[in-house]
């Protein structure tokens, strides 16, 4: 039976799926790179399933050529695809498995922002009966930055469920009519300033890669309407947290609701700019995809990718580095 090493947090999220896997023996391991590599070697494992931890060295030599390095999730910035490809490893993720969960969390953060939920919850818990007014989502404008699967899922809920006006910012403009009719994005543009003009909420749904590092910087924050909220359930690296702190502290934007951060658990990039100290910030600990349903789907999809690799059906895999197939000794 083929052995698969699964990092402990991911194993715990879907243990029933991993223990019930047919023809695959799943073994939990520490996510720390040297420990993970040691567990792989000790068990003679061919494949590994990992979470969000960034891997930079020993892991890539621990797995044999033709092995799968499967991401339990969609974002794959923690995996060095170049090193993996050089090592003959097949890198995969689980697209579509967490769309609903992340979209629902995005809407939760929108609602919490609109109704100032953390502030009034804290007041009620302390015995203060506040009558602070919130605002309805109906009729408000939401700018979706990145109209991929999750961005479109958010747009659909916002437009058809809450009656919001949705604009989109996307590099491709060949889907204007389908996005309007299928997900409710009324206006699609490549221009960020145009997309956020008049927006009450701006929601990020772009991948993390070198070209999007600190995408949300001081210049882009400067074109936000003053009454707008930034929502981020994408990746922490796409936001310049120091620039965001300055914009929030100076009331140049209304607030921010963040589920992801550059350093997790959250640590301020600059100790003097701690987002936790600001009253107009909502923070959650990277929980958008962490639901029972999404965890099950992610585990099943990761195992499916491994089974496909075992059978040599590479084209059916969610392969992140297809160039690896052109190398010798992959199988």
Beta strands, then each sheet from edge to edge (+ up, - down):
strand 1: 2-7
strand 2: 24-29
strand 3: 47-50
strand 4: 68-71
strand 5: 90-92
strand 6: 141-145
strand 7: 165-169
strand 8: 185-189
strand 9: 201-204
strand 10: 229-232
strand 11: 255-258
strand 12: 281-283
sheet 1: 2+ 1+ 3+ 4+ 5+
sheet 2: 8+ 7+ 6+ 9+ 10+ 11+ 12+
end
